[in-house]
Every structure is written in structure tokens, then in C-alpha cells.
Amino acid sequence: MDIESLRREIDTLDSKIVELLNERARIVLKIGEIKKQNRAQVYVPNREQEVYFRITSQNKGPLTNECLMAVYRELMAGSLVLEKAIKVSYLGPEGTFSYFAARQKFGSSVEFIPTRGIDDVFRDVAGGRSDYGIVPVENSTEGGIRETLNMFVGFDVKICAEIILPIHHNLMANCAKEEIKKVYSKPQILSQCKNWLASNLPSAELVEVSSSAEAARIVKRALESENEGRYYAVIANAEMAQQYGLNILFKNIEDNPNNVTRFFVLGKEYSAPSGRDKTAVMCYIKNQAGALLEILEPFKTYHINLTNIESLPTRKNAWEYCFYLDFEGHASNEIVQKALKEISKRCFEIKILGSFPKCD
């Protein structure tokens, strides 16, 4: 069989695929009408996980699971928009890791709204200006992102999904490494590259800005307006290079090659169980010796795996703290409910922030 014959086979298959995709979309519209009548949420994280699991378990190749996931991510994002126009806020501007996390979760069909700060993402979701929000919550190198965790104290939003995003940092400039005088990026990124910077650019001034995208904008403006700007560098995602006219001098300069960041998807509704879930809570405890140990004991008693714990000031009285905890299991699970009931007896207050599908 020659190439032209094979291409005609592909054309025939493409026509069938388009027909099937639109048939799927018509069913999605019917589901959307039922959701609207029942006032059910449009984005259903546990259903999303179910679809991903099914298509990857049925995959016999030669396409990789990652390829199929990317196709279905865009397909499901387009389906969401058929049901309802979706707005997603994220820590901007465009090009930040929060932006790429949002794209990874929601594809390209929804409307993305950049914000100036993490608090604005919470404010958009709580106030109904956005349907969902994307915020970073934990980095494998830096630990918990306290700015995000603190927001849960003051805002009534729910965690409905999580995203795990591999983080790679790249040094970009339009001069040689030896000529670099200043390096711009956000504080967390500079911290994650501190050993590389100390070894390779010990004399360069490190300049902290609000985001890596903002750093790229600053350097681009400097390049256009002053000669000194040619000696400035940026540490950012590789996709920034073409967008801002910069050259990538060194790739993957993060000190930890397994650097990943976890993001939360914020919404107004709890997610239904998927079978592989986590739950996040905020515990307000008594200011006395052994108070933390008391709220941790039920996890051991009921054999629940605790996956994260962070202490946070309550901002009400000096030296009063609350604790953010997340652990395996859904809040509707009988064992988890027993543990939470025990914990609630030992706290002033326990606030369930959300249960959501576990992201590997």
C-alpha cells in the first residue's frame, strides 16, 4: 500500500472521529440541561478522573497515555464551555506557573482571568466573579505556600481538585553569562535555584519581583529602553523566551531535579468521592501543651495517612494558631467521619476546606 492510500484511510478515520466527537458533544449538551434543572455544578472533578482512568486503562498504544490525556483535556474543556461559559482566575500575568497549571487542568477553551495576587484569586471565587481559581499550595523544595494557606482563614471557598505540575527553571538573557549583572524572578524561584546561582553567577544582583512573567516584562522593557538592559537576565518557564524575545542560556537550573508544585482548584462546591481522594481541613486548637498531639491521635487510631500539616497564626489574638491538615480519604467516608468527629471534640473549630480527587 502506498502513502496516498494510507492518507486516504486517515482522512476517512478523521471524518468518523469528528462525527463521533460532535455526537459526544450533543450528549454533553443534554447532560448540561439536566444539570441546569437540578442546579448541579458543571465541573465534576471525580467524573474527570473517572474518564482519564478509563481511557488510559483501555489504551493499547502506540499513542502514549500522556497524548490521550492531552486530547481529552481539551475535549472536556470544550464540553464544559458547551454547558456554561467558564471563568478561571489565576495568579497572573499570563506565563506564570499558575497559568500553565490552569491550562493543564482546564485546557484552552475556558476564559482565563489573571489576577495581581493570590488573595485576588480567592476574592474572585468567593465573590462569584470567577467559577474557579488556581492557587499554588505546596512546593517539593520550599514546602507549604503560607500566603495561600492563610487565605483559607478568611475566605469561604472550597478545594475541589488538585494539580501537580513539574517545575523547571531556565536562565534567559540576550548577553553572555559572564556579562549578566542582574537576575530577575519571583522569590520562590530564586530560592529554588540558589545553589546554581551561587556557583554560576556569584556577582549578579538577584532582584525579586511578583512573578516570573513580570520579570520577563521588566527585562524586555529594559532591553527596549536602555542599553544597560542587555545585561539583565530572567529565570522563568521556557515558553517565556519566544514570547519576550529572550534567549535561553541554561535549561533546568533548579537545584532539585524533582521539583514539583501542587496547586489547588478553588470552587464553591464540594467534590463527590472518586475512590482515591484527599481531604483538607483547618483546625483551631486550644493554646495549651499537647493540643496538637490530641488532634493528631485520631489519624493514628483510624489508620488515616496524614499527607501535610502546617501551622498558621489565626490573626485574631497574638500567639494563637490554627493548623492546616490534609490526608487521604473523602469527608463522606465513614472512617474519615469518625476521625473528624473525634478531632472536632478537641478543637474550638474544625473547618472542612474540601475533599478532592488525588492527583499522582
Secondary structure, DSSP 8 states (H G I E B T S, - for coil): --HHHHHHHHHHHHHHHHHHHHHHHHHHHHHHHHHHHHT--S--HHHHHHHHHHHHHH--SSS-HHHHHHHHHHHHHHHHHHHS--EEEEESSTTSHHHHHHHHHHTTTSEEEEESSHHHHHHHHHTTS-SEEEEEEEETTTEE-HHHHHHHHH---EEEEEEEEE---EEEESS-GGG--EEEE-HHHHHHTHHHHHHH-TTSEEEE-S-HHHHHHHHHHHHHH-GGGGGEEEEE-TTHHHHHT-EEEES---S-TT-EEEEEEEESS-----SSEEEEEEEEE-SSTTHHHHHHHHHHHTT--EEEEEEEE-SSSTT-EEEEEEEES-TTSHHHHHHHHHHHTTEEEEEEEEEEE---
